[in-house]
Amino acid sequence: MRLLRNWISLAGMVLAIASLFSFLLLCVIDSMAHFSNPYVGILTYIVAPGFFIAGMVLTGLGMWFASRRLARTRALPALRIDLSRARDRKILGFFILGSILFLLISAIGSYQTYHFTESVQFCGEVCHTVMEPEMVTYQNGPHARVSCVECHIGPGATWFVKSKLSGAYQVYATAVNKYPRPVPTPIKNLRPAQDTCEQCHWPQKFVGDKVKTYHYYLSDETNTHHALKLVLKVGGADPTRGPVGGIHWHMNVANKVEYIATDEARQIIPWVRMTDRQGVVTEYRSPGFTNDISGYTIRTMDCMDCHNRPAHRYKTPNDAVSIAMQLGDIDPTLPWIKTNAVHALVQPYANRDEAMKAIATHLSAQYPNHPQLKKTIAAVQKIYNDNFFPEMKANWRAYPENIGHKDWPGCARCHDDEHTTADGSRRIVFSDCNTCHVVLAQGTGKLLDNISAEGHVFVHPADEIPEGFKCSDCHTGGP
């Protein structure tokens, strides 16, 4: 104990005690939190122990210096506190006050650090380059007021541990620049929607029908306007709260839908099994798929199989420009503006600055001295800033969106008129548009007043659609 009687060892002991105090405080805060945070695991199990080890090293260092002095002089300077001396009282007072302040700062710092690490700013802005696409699309998305950890982690001890391990590796990958570009969607390690989405969304609710109008502008000289006014048969799946049917029939409330995907992005689904309320099981296979499913993982369908981009949505250039034209941010009377704007957006730019300059240059060349030029350039640049991230190679092409079936297969992954039962007597249909929606009106101008409750036959605004073609066979979201 004599070797501990030096200020270096005492300072090390204070540091070790403070870090131990922070470790215990973080453990208590984390265990009482509603949602666990993987980054707090880094603070709790890496940073706090690191300071503890530093404190112990400092303590040992003081003992080493003391032992060397003892070996050289055969004596140690007395660390004697005599409270009758004013100097000793001051030193002891400063030491006690400093120790208390250090513990207090450690407690407040640990608490504030905990809350910062579970904030949206920490998730989206600390690793700015890596997370910029997710942060920007999150801020422009429908879940902009939901914190990241509520969806990406959720409650529970098992996923708490998984998220800690994942978070630690992500910090390492960012530090050594080993992260992929674009960052892949974490499909394999996403929690089931029952554990996250359904903490807020009520799956038994009967939604019924919704009326929506979609505005499009064609890529011709006059930017021909074409709109679709649809009834979306959202429906529901709980027979106690409304008729079972519509799009939400797929929810695992009254029915159970399972499938096999043969690719990592779950875009190729050759096998589907449906179990209805009576327990009747029906299997569907696409042509050529083997009857042996033993080597595949069978997944039970949930919200995320359709709503796979609930917070980080990258608008396609076609849709983003059409929306800007509908809102008046881009003047639809500018000749070929739809084509020129989309063309400017989809070029392979090396970085954002290059993109901003090239967009301005391209549009200035097409519409020199036009009174709407400045406003048009600003609108197209905003579309790029909100949806394109060249440094991370992130845009709509990198992230399939399964809602609908226009630009990605989406619904048509299963509903393709090709999945049939073994005897061919039943199939999962796609060609019957009225199964999920009804075309109330279509076209432009007065044609949109021609509303039919029974529904119009869909008329493609340009060329006729060849039989058997899916929307995504031609529509790609770009030019």
URZIRA-V985447 format. One record per pair of residues at least 12 apart in sequence whose C-alpha atoms are under 10 Angstrom apart, sorted by sequence separation. I is the first residue (numbers start at 1). J is the second residue. D is the distance in Angstrom with one decimal. If there is no record, write none. Layout:
BEGIN
i-><I:I>
j-><J:J>
d-><D:D>
END
This chain:
BEGIN
i-><123:124:214:215:216:233:234:235:236:237:259:260:271:272:273:325:344:347:364:415:416:417:418:439:440:441:27:135:214:215:233:234:235:236:237:238:258:259:260:271:272:325:345:360:363:364:414:415:416:417:439:440:26:27:30:121:124:149:213:214:215:232:233:234:235:236:237:238:239:240:258:259:270:271:272:344:345:360:363:414:415:416:417:438:439:440:441:442:26:120:124:213:214:232:233:234:235:236:237:238:239:257:258:259:270:271:344:362:414:415:416:417:438:439:440:441:442:27:212:213:214:233:237:238:257:258:269:270:271:321:322:343:344:360:361:412:414:415:438:439:440:441:442:443:26:27:212:213:236:237:238:256:257:258:269:270:321:344:360:363:412:413:415:438:439:440:441:442:443:26:27:120:211:212:213:236:237:256:257:270:271:321:341:344:359:360:412:437:438:439:440:442:443:25:26:120:211:212:255:256:257:270:271:340:343:344:359:411:412:438:439:442:23:24:210:211:212:255:256:269:270:271:318:321:322:357:360:434:438:439:22:23:209:210:211:254:255:256:317:318:321:341:356:359:360:434:22:23:26:209:210:211:254:255:271:320:340:341:356:359:434:23:166:209:210:252:254:255:256:318:319:340:358:434:20:23:24:120:123:124:208:209:210:250:252:253:254:255:257:259:317:318:321:356:357:433:434:19:22:23:120:123:208:209:210:255:256:257:258:259:260:273:317:318:356:359:433:22:23:120:121:122:123:163:207:208:209:257:259:272:274:316:317:337:340:355:356:21:22:120:121:162:207:208:209:271:272:273:317:318:19:20:23:119:120:206:207:208:272:317:356:19:20:22:23:118:119:120:206:207:272:316:317:337:352:355:356:18:19:22:118:119:159:205:206:207:316:336:337:355:19:20:21:118:159:205:206:335:16:19:20:117:118:159:204:205:206:334:335:352:16:18:19:20:203:204:205:206:260:334:352:355:16:17:18:19:152:203:204:206:207:208:262:16:17:19:203:204:205:206:207:208:261:262:341:345:355:15:16:19:204:205:206:208:260:261:334:341:344:345:352:354:431:15:16:18:152:153:154:204:205:206:208:209:259:260:261:344:351:352:431:14:15:16:17:152:153:204:206:208:209:239:259:260:261:267:334:341:342:345:346:351:352:430:431:12:13:15:16:17:151:152:156:206:207:208:259:260:266:334:337:341:345:349:350:351:352:431:12:15:16:151:155:207:208:258:259:260:341:344:349:350:351:430:12:13:14:15:16:154:155:207:258:259:260:331:349:350:351:12:13:14:16:151:153:154:206:257:258:259:330:331:334:341:345:346:348:349:351:12:13:15:16:153:154:205:257:258:329:330:345:350:11:12:13:15:127:130:151:152:155:204:256:257:258:331:349:10:11:12:13:14:129:150:151:154:203:256:257:330:331:348:9:12:13:150:151:256:329:330:8:9:11:12:13:127:130:149:150:204:328:329:330:9:10:11:12:127:151:203:204:252:328:329:330:9:10:12:130:133:134:150:203:204:251:252:329:330:346:8:9:12:130:133:203:204:251:252:329:330:418:8:9:11:130:250:251:252:325:328:329:417:7:8:9:10:130:131:250:251:324:416:6:8:9:10:130:250:416:8:9:325:416:4:7:8:9:248:324:3:4:6:7:9:250:324:3:5:6:8:9:4:5:8:194:321:412:3:4:6:321:324:412:3:4:6:320:412:2:3:5:409:1:3:4:48:321:408:409:410:3:4:317:320:407:408:409:2:3:320:406:407:408:409:2:405:406:407:408:44:317:320:405:406:407:408:3:43:316:317:320:404:405:406:407:408:315:405:406:407:408:315:406:407:408:6:40:43:44:317:405:406:407:5:6:43:315:316:317:406:407:5:6:7:314:315:316:3:5:6:40:41:313:314:315:2:5:40:43:313:314:4:5:39:40:312:2:40:188:2:37:39:40:187:188:37:39:40:187:317:38:39:185:186:187:316:317:397:37:38:185:314:315:316:396:397:14:18:22:25:26:29:30:37:184:314:315:316:396:397:17:18:21:22:25:29:36:37:313:314:315:396:21:22:23:24:25:35:39:313:314:11:14:15:18:19:22:23:26:30:39:314:10:14:18:21:22:25:26:29:314:14:17:18:20:21:22:25:29:313:314:315:15:18:19:22:23:26:312:313:314:7:11:14:15:18:19:22:26:313:319:14:18:21:22:318:309:15:19:308:309:310:316:308:309:308:309:310:307:308:309:306:307:308:305:306:307:225:305:306:307:304:305:306:219:223:304:203:218:225:217:225:216:217:223:308:216:307:215:216:217:218:306:197:198:214:216:217:305:306:197:216:217:305:197:215:216:225:192:193:194:214:215:217:224:192:193:194:214:216:217:223:224:192:193:194:215:216:222:223:37:38:192:193:215:222:223:37:192:193:214:221:222:223:224:36:37:191:197:221:222:223:35:36:190:221:222:223:224:35:37:38:217:220:221:222:223:34:35:37:219:220:221:222:223:36:37:187:219:220:221:35:36:37:187:218:219:220:221:35:36:41:45:218:219:220:34:35:36:41:217:218:219:34:35:36:38:187:217:218:219:33:34:35:37:38:41:42:46:217:36:37:38:41:42:185:219:36:37:38:39:40:41:185:35:36:38:39:42:31:37:38:39:41:42:36:37:38:39:40:41:36:38:39:40:286:38:39:42:285:30:37:38:284:286:289:39:286:287:291:39:286:287:346:267:285:286:287:345:346:265:266:267:284:285:286:345:265:267:284:285:286:342:343:266:283:284:285:286:342:343:283:284:285:342:282:283:284:282:283:284:285:339:340:282:284:339:267:268:286:338:267:272:284:285:286:267:269:270:271:283:284:285:266:267:268:269:270:282:283:284:267:268:269:267:268:266:267:272:270:271:272:273:270:271:272:269:271:261:259:272:318:320:318:319:151:317:318:319:151:316:317:318:316:317:318:315:316:317:148:247:146:143:144:141:142:143:144:141:142:143:141:142:140:141:142:138:139:140:141:138:139:140:141:137:138:140:137:138:135:136:137:138:134:135:136:137:134:136:137:133:134:133:134:133:247:248:246:247:245:246:247:245:246:233:235:232:233:234:231:232:233:234:232:233:231:232:233:230:231:232:182:230:231:232:182:229:230:231:181:182:183:229:230:231:181:182:183:184:229:230:231:181:182:183:228:229:230:180:181:182:228:229:230:179:180:181:182:185:228:229:184:185:227:228:229:183:184:185:227:228:182:183:226:227:228:181:182:226:227:225:226:227:224:225:226:229:224:225:227:228:229:226:227:226:229:231:231:230:211:213:230:209:210:211:213:215:216:209:211:212:213:214:215:216:211:213:215:228:228:226:227:213:226:225:224:218:217:218:216:140:139:140:137:136:137:136:137:136:137:133:136:133:134:136:133:133:134:133:132:133:133:132:133:129:132:133:134:219:130:131:133:129:130:132:133:129>
j-><135:136:226:227:228:245:246:247:248:249:271:272:283:284:285:337:356:359:376:427:428:429:430:451:452:453:40:148:227:228:246:247:248:249:250:251:271:272:273:284:285:338:358:373:376:377:427:428:429:430:452:453:40:41:44:135:138:163:227:228:229:246:247:248:249:250:251:252:253:254:272:273:284:285:286:358:359:374:377:428:429:430:431:452:453:454:455:456:41:135:139:228:229:247:248:249:250:251:252:253:254:272:273:274:285:286:359:377:429:430:431:432:453:454:455:456:457:43:228:229:230:249:253:254:273:274:285:286:287:337:338:359:360:376:377:428:430:431:454:455:456:457:458:459:43:44:229:230:253:254:255:273:274:275:286:287:338:361:377:380:429:430:432:455:456:457:458:459:460:44:45:138:229:230:231:254:255:274:275:288:289:339:359:362:377:378:430:455:456:457:458:460:461:44:45:139:230:231:274:275:276:289:290:359:362:363:378:430:431:457:458:461:43:44:230:231:232:275:276:289:290:291:338:341:342:377:380:454:458:459:43:44:230:231:232:275:276:277:338:339:342:362:377:380:381:455:44:45:48:231:232:233:276:277:293:342:362:363:378:381:456:46:189:232:233:275:277:278:279:341:342:363:381:457:44:47:48:144:147:148:232:233:234:274:276:277:278:279:281:283:341:342:345:380:381:457:458:44:47:48:145:148:233:234:235:280:281:282:283:284:285:298:342:343:381:384:458:48:49:146:147:148:149:189:233:234:235:283:285:298:300:342:343:363:366:381:382:48:49:147:148:189:234:235:236:298:299:300:344:345:47:48:51:147:148:234:235:236:300:345:384:48:49:51:52:147:148:149:235:236:301:345:346:366:381:384:385:48:49:52:148:149:189:235:236:237:346:366:367:385:50:51:52:149:190:236:237:366:48:51:52:149:150:191:236:237:238:366:367:384:49:51:52:53:236:237:238:239:293:367:385:388:50:51:52:53:186:237:238:240:241:242:296:51:52:54:238:239:240:241:242:243:296:297:376:380:390:51:52:55:240:241:242:244:296:297:370:377:380:381:388:390:467:52:53:55:189:190:191:241:242:243:245:246:296:297:298:381:388:389:468:52:53:54:55:190:191:242:244:246:247:277:297:298:299:305:372:379:380:383:384:389:390:468:469:51:52:54:55:56:190:191:195:245:246:247:298:299:305:373:376:380:384:388:389:390:391:470:52:55:56:191:195:247:248:298:299:300:381:384:389:390:391:470:53:54:55:56:57:195:196:248:299:300:301:372:390:391:392:54:55:56:58:193:195:196:248:299:300:301:372:373:376:383:387:388:390:391:393:55:56:58:59:196:197:248:300:301:372:373:388:393:55:56:57:59:171:174:195:196:199:248:300:301:302:375:393:55:56:57:58:59:174:195:196:199:248:301:302:375:376:393:55:58:59:196:197:302:375:376:55:56:58:59:60:174:177:196:197:251:375:376:377:57:58:59:60:175:199:251:252:300:376:377:378:58:59:61:179:182:183:199:252:253:300:301:378:379:395:58:59:62:180:183:253:254:301:302:379:380:468:59:60:62:181:301:302:303:376:379:380:468:59:60:61:62:182:183:302:303:376:468:59:61:62:63:183:303:469:62:63:379:470:59:62:63:64:303:379:59:60:62:63:65:306:380:60:62:63:65:66:62:63:66:252:379:470:62:63:65:380:383:471:63:64:66:380:472:63:64:66:470:63:65:66:110:383:470:471:472:66:67:380:383:470:471:472:66:67:384:470:471:472:473:67:470:471:472:473:110:383:386:471:472:473:474:70:110:383:384:387:471:472:473:474:475:383:473:474:475:476:384:475:476:477:76:110:113:114:387:475:476:477:76:77:114:386:387:388:477:478:77:78:79:386:387:388:76:78:79:113:114:386:387:388:76:79:114:117:387:388:79:80:114:115:387:78:116:264:79:114:116:117:264:265:115:117:118:265:395:117:118:264:265:266:395:396:476:117:118:265:394:395:396:476:477:95:99:103:106:107:110:111:118:265:395:396:397:477:478:99:100:103:104:107:111:118:119:395:396:397:478:104:105:106:107:108:118:122:396:397:95:98:99:102:103:106:107:110:114:123:398:95:99:103:106:107:110:111:114:399:100:103:104:106:107:108:111:115:399:400:401:102:105:106:109:110:113:399:400:401:95:99:102:103:106:107:110:114:401:407:103:107:110:111:407:399:106:110:399:400:401:407:400:401:401:402:403:401:402:403:401:402:403:401:402:403:322:402:403:404:402:403:404:318:322:403:303:318:325:318:326:318:319:325:410:319:410:319:320:321:322:410:302:303:319:321:322:410:411:303:322:323:411:304:322:323:332:300:301:302:322:323:325:332:301:302:303:323:325:326:332:333:302:303:304:325:326:332:333:148:149:303:304:326:333:334:149:304:305:326:333:334:335:336:149:150:304:310:334:335:336:149:150:304:335:336:337:338:150:152:153:332:335:336:337:338:150:151:153:335:336:337:338:339:153:154:304:336:337:338:153:154:155:305:336:337:338:339:154:155:160:164:337:338:339:154:155:156:161:337:338:339:155:156:157:159:308:338:339:340:155:156:157:159:160:163:164:168:339:159:160:161:164:165:308:342:160:161:162:163:164:165:309:160:161:163:164:167:157:163:164:165:167:168:163:164:165:166:167:168:164:166:167:168:414:167:168:171:414:160:167:168:414:416:419:170:417:418:422:171:418:419:478:400:418:419:420:478:479:399:400:401:418:419:420:479:400:402:419:420:421:477:478:402:419:420:421:422:478:479:420:421:422:479:420:421:422:421:422:423:424:478:479:422:424:479:408:409:427:479:409:414:426:427:428:410:412:413:414:426:427:428:410:411:412:413:414:426:427:428:412:413:414:413:414:413:414:419:418:419:420:421:419:420:421:419:421:413:414:428:475:477:476:477:310:476:477:478:311:476:477:478:477:478:479:477:478:479:311:411:311:310:311:309:310:311:312:310:311:312:311:312:311:312:313:310:311:312:313:311:312:313:314:311:312:314:312:313:311:312:313:314:311:312:313:314:312:314:315:312:313:313:314:314:435:436:435:436:435:436:437:436:437:434:436:434:435:436:434:435:436:437:436:437:436:437:438:436:437:438:389:437:438:439:390:437:438:439:390:391:392:438:439:440:391:392:393:394:439:440:441:392:393:394:439:440:441:392:393:394:440:441:442:392:393:394:395:398:441:442:398:399:441:442:443:398:399:400:442:443:398:399:442:443:444:398:399:443:444:443:444:445:443:444:445:448:444:445:447:448:449:447:448:448:451:453:455:455:437:439:456:436:437:438:440:442:443:437:439:440:441:442:443:444:440:442:444:458:459:460:461:448:461:461:461:461:461:462:461:386:386:387:385:385:386:386:387:387:388:385:388:386:387:389:387:388:389:389:389:390:391:391:392:389:392:393:394:479:391:392:394:391:392:394:395:392>
d-><8.1:8.5:8.5:4.4:8.4:8.0:5.0:6.1:4.7:4.7:5.6:6.7:7.3:5.1:8.9:9.3:9.7:9.3:9.7:8.5:6.7:4.6:8.9:8.6:5.1:9.3:9.0:9.8:5.5:6.6:4.9:4.7:5.6:5.5:7.2:8.9:8.5:4.3:9.0:5.7:6.5:8.4:9.3:9.0:8.1:8.2:9.8:5.1:6.0:5.4:7.8:6.2:7.7:8.9:9.2:8.6:9.1:9.7:6.8:5.2:8.8:8.3:6.2:5.7:6.8:8.5:6.1:9.2:8.9:9.8:5.7:6.1:8.1:4.6:9.0:7.5:7.2:8.7:6.8:6.8:5.2:5.0:6.9:9.1:8.6:7.6:7.6:8.1:8.9:8.3:10.0:5.5:6.5:8.3:8.5:8.2:10.0:7.8:7.6:5.9:7.3:7.2:5.1:8.7:5.6:6.6:5.5:9.3:8.5:4.8:7.7:9.5:8.2:8.3:5.1:6.8:9.6:10.0:8.1:4.3:8.1:9.9:5.7:5.8:5.9:6.4:8.8:4.9:9.9:9.2:7.5:9.2:8.9:9.1:9.1:9.4:8.6:8.6:7.5:4.9:6.3:9.6:7.9:8.7:8.1:6.9:5.8:6.2:9.0:5.7:9.0:8.2:4.6:8.5:8.2:8.1:6.7:9.4:5.7:9.3:8.9:9.9:10.0:5.2:5.3:9.4:9.1:7.9:9.5:6.1:9.3:9.7:7.2:5.4:8.8:9.4:7.4:5.8:6.5:8.9:7.7:9.4:8.2:6.8:7.0:8.4:6.7:8.9:7.5:7.1:9.7:9.6:7.7:9.0:9.6:9.8:5.6:6.5:7.3:5.0:8.6:6.4:9.2:9.6:9.2:7.9:9.4:8.4:9.9:8.9:6.7:9.2:8.2:8.3:8.1:4.5:7.2:5.9:6.5:10.0:9.2:9.2:7.9:7.1:9.8:10.0:8.8:9.5:9.1:9.7:9.4:5.5:9.9:5.5:6.1:9.0:4.7:8.3:9.6:8.9:7.1:8.9:8.9:7.5:8.1:8.0:8.0:7.7:9.1:6.3:5.1:8.9:6.9:5.7:8.6:9.0:8.1:7.6:9.3:6.9:9.5:9.6:9.5:5.6:6.7:9.8:5.5:9.1:9.3:9.0:9.6:7.3:9.8:9.1:9.8:8.9:9.4:9.5:9.3:8.9:8.6:4.7:6.8:9.4:9.9:9.1:9.3:8.8:9.8:9.4:8.4:6.4:9.6:9.1:9.3:8.7:9.6:9.7:9.9:5.6:9.4:7.2:6.5:5.4:9.0:10.0:9.3:9.8:9.3:9.3:10.0:9.4:5.7:9.8:6.1:9.2:8.0:6.6:7.4:8.8:9.7:9.8:8.7:9.4:8.8:5.5:6.2:9.9:9.9:9.1:9.9:9.4:8.8:8.8:8.0:8.1:9.3:9.0:9.4:5.9:9.7:8.9:6.1:4.1:9.6:9.2:9.7:9.3:9.6:9.7:8.8:7.1:9.9:6.8:6.1:8.6:5.3:6.7:9.9:6.8:8.3:5.4:7.4:9.8:9.2:7.9:7.6:8.4:6.2:6.0:9.9:9.9:7.4:8.9:9.7:8.1:8.8:9.1:6.9:9.7:7.8:8.2:9.6:9.3:4.7:9.5:9.7:9.2:9.3:9.3:8.3:8.6:9.7:6.7:9.8:6.9:7.3:9.3:9.3:5.8:6.4:9.8:9.5:8.1:7.3:8.3:7.1:9.9:9.0:8.6:8.7:8.6:5.2:10.0:8.4:6.8:7.4:8.9:8.3:8.3:7.7:9.6:9.5:9.6:7.9:9.0:9.3:8.2:5.4:9.2:9.6:8.1:7.8:6.7:7.4:9.5:8.3:8.9:9.7:5.9:8.6:8.5:8.0:9.1:8.8:7.5:8.9:7.1:4.4:8.2:8.7:6.9:5.7:9.6:6.6:7.9:9.3:8.8:8.3:8.2:8.5:9.9:9.2:6.7:7.1:9.1:9.4:8.4:8.1:7.3:8.5:8.0:8.9:8.4:9.7:6.3:8.1:9.4:9.8:7.3:8.1:9.6:9.2:7.4:8.1:7.1:7.5:9.4:8.6:7.9:9.8:9.8:8.5:5.2:8.3:9.8:8.6:9.6:8.6:8.1:9.0:7.7:6.7:9.4:9.4:9.7:8.9:7.8:4.4:9.5:9.0:7.6:9.2:9.8:9.5:9.6:5.6:6.4:8.4:9.6:9.2:6.6:6.3:9.7:9.5:5.4:8.0:8.9:8.8:4.9:6.2:8.4:7.7:9.9:9.2:6.5:5.5:9.1:9.6:9.3:9.4:6.0:5.9:8.6:9.4:9.7:7.4:8.1:9.3:6.9:8.3:8.3:5.5:6.6:9.9:7.2:6.5:7.0:9.5:7.5:5.9:9.5:9.1:9.0:9.2:5.9:8.7:8.6:4.3:7.1:8.1:9.4:9.7:9.8:9.7:8.9:7.9:9.1:9.7:4.2:6.7:8.7:8.8:8.0:9.4:9.9:6.0:5.6:9.5:9.2:8.4:9.3:7.7:5.9:9.4:9.2:8.8:7.7:8.8:8.0:9.9:9.8:7.4:5.5:9.2:8.9:9.8:9.4:9.7:7.2:7.9:9.3:9.7:9.8:5.5:9.1:8.9:7.6:8.5:7.2:7.3:9.6:8.5:4.7:6.1:6.9:7.1:9.4:7.0:5.2:9.8:8.3:7.5:4.5:9.6:7.5:9.7:9.9:8.9:9.0:10.0:6.8:8.7:8.9:8.7:7.3:8.2:9.4:9.6:7.5:9.6:8.4:9.7:9.8:9.2:6.1:6.7:8.8:8.0:9.3:9.4:9.2:8.6:7.0:10.0:7.4:8.7:6.6:9.6:6.6:3.8:8.2:9.2:9.3:7.4:9.4:7.5:6.9:6.0:8.1:9.9:6.4:6.7:9.1:8.5:7.7:6.3:9.1:9.7:9.8:8.9:8.4:9.1:8.8:7.1:8.2:8.8:8.7:8.0:7.1:9.4:8.7:9.1:7.4:4.6:9.9:7.9:8.9:9.4:4.9:6.4:9.5:7.9:7.5:7.5:8.2:9.5:9.2:7.3:9.7:8.5:6.6:10.0:9.6:9.9:8.5:9.2:8.7:7.7:9.1:9.4:7.2:8.3:9.7:9.9:8.7:7.6:7.8:5.8:9.2:7.5:8.6:9.1:5.0:9.6:7.4:9.0:9.0:8.8:8.0:8.4:7.7:9.4:8.7:8.0:9.3:7.6:9.5:7.8:8.8:5.7:9.8:9.6:6.7:9.7:8.0:5.8:8.7:6.6:9.4:8.1:6.9:5.2:8.3:9.4:8.0:5.0:4.8:8.5:9.2:7.9:9.8:6.4:5.2:8.3:9.9:8.9:8.5:9.6:8.5:9.0:9.9:6.5:8.8:8.2:8.0:8.5:10.0:8.8:5.1:7.1:9.8:6.3:4.9:8.5:9.4:9.6:8.5:9.4:8.5:9.5:8.0:5.5:8.9:8.5:8.2:8.5:8.0:9.6:8.3:9.0:8.7:8.7:8.6:7.9:6.2:9.7:8.3:7.8:6.6:8.3:9.7:9.8:5.2:9.2:8.2:5.8:6.1:9.3:8.2:7.9:9.5:8.7:8.4:9.0:9.8:9.2:9.5:8.2:9.2:8.5:9.9:6.6:7.9:9.4:9.4:6.2:7.9:7.4:9.6:8.7:7.6:9.8:9.6:8.7:8.1:8.3:8.5:7.5:8.6:8.2:8.7:8.1:5.6:9.6:8.3:9.9:8.5:8.3:9.5:8.9:9.5:9.9:6.0:9.3:6.1:6.3:8.2:7.9:9.1:9.7:9.5:7.6:9.8:7.2:7.8:8.5:9.7:9.3:5.0:9.8:9.3:10.0:9.8:9.8:9.9:10.0:8.9:9.5:8.0:8.7:9.1:9.6:8.8:7.1:8.6:6.1:9.6:6.6:8.2:9.2:9.2:9.6:6.6:5.4:7.9:6.0:7.5:7.2:8.2:7.7:9.6:8.4:8.9:10.0:7.6:9.2:7.9:9.8:8.5:9.3:9.8:8.3:9.3:7.5:8.7:8.5:9.5:9.4:9.6:8.8:9.8:8.8:8.4:8.8:6.5:9.4:6.1:7.4:8.1:9.9:8.6:8.4:9.6:8.8:9.9:8.3:9.8:9.7:9.4:8.3:9.4:8.4:8.4:6.2:6.3:7.9:9.8:7.7:6.4:8.5:7.8:6.5:7.7:9.6:4.9:6.0:9.2:7.2:5.3:9.7:9.1:8.9:8.2:9.2:9.6:10.0:9.3:9.2:9.7:8.5:9.2:8.4:8.9:9.6:9.9:7.4:9.8:8.8:10.0:8.5:8.8:7.1:9.9:9.0:9.7:9.0:5.7:9.0:7.7:7.8:5.5:9.1:9.7:8.7:6.9:7.8:8.7:9.3:9.5:7.9:9.6:7.3:8.0:8.6:9.4:6.2:8.4:9.2:8.9:8.7:6.4:9.5:7.3:6.0:9.9:9.3:8.3:7.8:7.4:9.8:8.7:8.6:6.4:7.0:6.8:8.1:6.6:8.0:9.4:10.0:9.2:7.6:7.1:9.8:7.5:9.3:9.6:9.6:8.4:5.6:6.3:6.9:8.6:9.2:5.1:6.4:7.1:9.5:6.5:9.6:8.2:8.3:8.1:4.4:8.4:6.2:9.1:9.6:7.3:9.9:5.9:7.8:9.0:8.4:6.9:8.8:9.4:6.8:8.7:8.5:7.3:6.9:9.6:9.9:9.3:8.2:7.7:8.4:5.5:6.3:9.1:9.7:10.0:5.6:7.2:8.3:4.9:7.7:8.6:9.8:7.2:5.2:6.4:7.8:8.2:9.4:9.1:7.0:8.4:8.9:8.9:8.8:9.8:9.9:6.9:8.8:7.3:9.4:9.7:8.5:7.1:7.7:5.6:9.1:9.3:9.2:5.7:9.5:8.1:8.4:7.9:8.4:9.4:8.4:9.0:4.9:6.6:7.9:9.1:7.3:3.9:9.4:8.2:6.4:8.4:7.3:7.4:9.3:9.2:8.0:8.9:7.4:5.9:9.8:8.7:5.3:7.2:9.1:9.3:9.9:8.8:7.5:9.1:9.0:9.9:9.7:9.2:6.8:9.4:8.8:5.7:7.1:7.2:8.3:8.0:4.3:8.1:9.0:8.2:8.9:9.6:9.8:9.1:4.9:6.5:9.9:8.1:8.6:5.4:5.5:8.9:9.6:8.3:9.9:9.1:4.8:6.4:9.9:6.8:6.9:7.9:4.6:7.4:6.6:9.8:5.9:7.1:7.3:7.7:9.9:9.7:9.7:9.7:9.5:9.1:7.4:8.9:9.1:9.5:9.6:7.4:7.6:8.3:8.9:9.8:7.7:9.5:8.2:8.3:9.7:7.1:9.6:10.0:10.0:9.8:5.9:7.6:9.3:9.7:7.7:9.5:6.3:6.4:6.4:8.6:8.9:9.5:8.2:9.4:7.7:9.4:9.8:7.4:9.4:9.6:9.5:10.0:9.7:9.2:9.5:9.5:9.5:8.9:7.1:9.9:9.7:5.5:8.8:9.4:8.4:6.1:5.7:4.9:5.6:7.4:8.4:6.6:8.3:9.4:9.8:9.2:7.2:7.3:9.4:7.3:5.4:9.5:7.6:6.2:8.8:5.3:8.9:8.4:6.4:9.2:9.0:8.4:8.1:6.6:5.2:8.5:8.2:9.3:7.1:5.0:9.6:4.8:7.5:9.6:8.1:5.8:9.7:8.5:8.0:9.5:6.7:5.9:9.7:9.2:8.2:8.7:9.7:9.5:8.9:8.7:9.8:7.4:6.1:9.4:5.9:9.1:9.1:8.6:8.8:9.2:9.3:7.9:7.4:9.4:9.5:5.1:8.5:6.2:5.4:8.5:4.5:7.9:9.9:5.3:6.8:9.2:6.3:5.0:9.0:9.3:10.0:5.5:6.6:9.5:8.8:7.5:8.5:4.7:6.8:8.0:5.1:8.7:9.7:6.1:5.4:9.8:5.0:5.1:7.9:7.0:5.5:7.2:8.3:5.8:5.3:7.8:5.1:8.6:9.8:9.6:7.4:8.7:9.3:6.1:6.1:8.3:7.6:8.1:4.6:9.0:9.1:8.2:9.7:5.5:6.8:7.1:9.8:7.1:5.3:8.7:9.7:9.2:4.8:6.0:7.6:5.3:9.2:9.7:6.1:9.0:7.5:8.7:8.8:9.4:8.1:9.9:9.9:7.7:9.5:8.6:9.3:8.9:8.7:9.4:9.9:9.9:9.7:9.3:9.3:9.6:9.8:9.7:8.9:9.9:9.8:9.2:9.5:9.4:9.9:8.9:9.3:9.2:9.2:9.9:9.7:9.4:9.9:7.0:9.4:9.3:8.3:10.0:8.3:9.8:7.9:9.5:9.7:9.9:8.6:6.7:6.4:7.1:8.1:9.8:9.5:10.0:8.2:10.0:9.8:7.7:7.8:9.9:6.2:8.0:9.6:9.7:9.8:7.7:9.4:8.6:9.4:9.3:8.4:8.8:8.9:6.8:7.7:6.9:9.8:8.4:7.5>
END
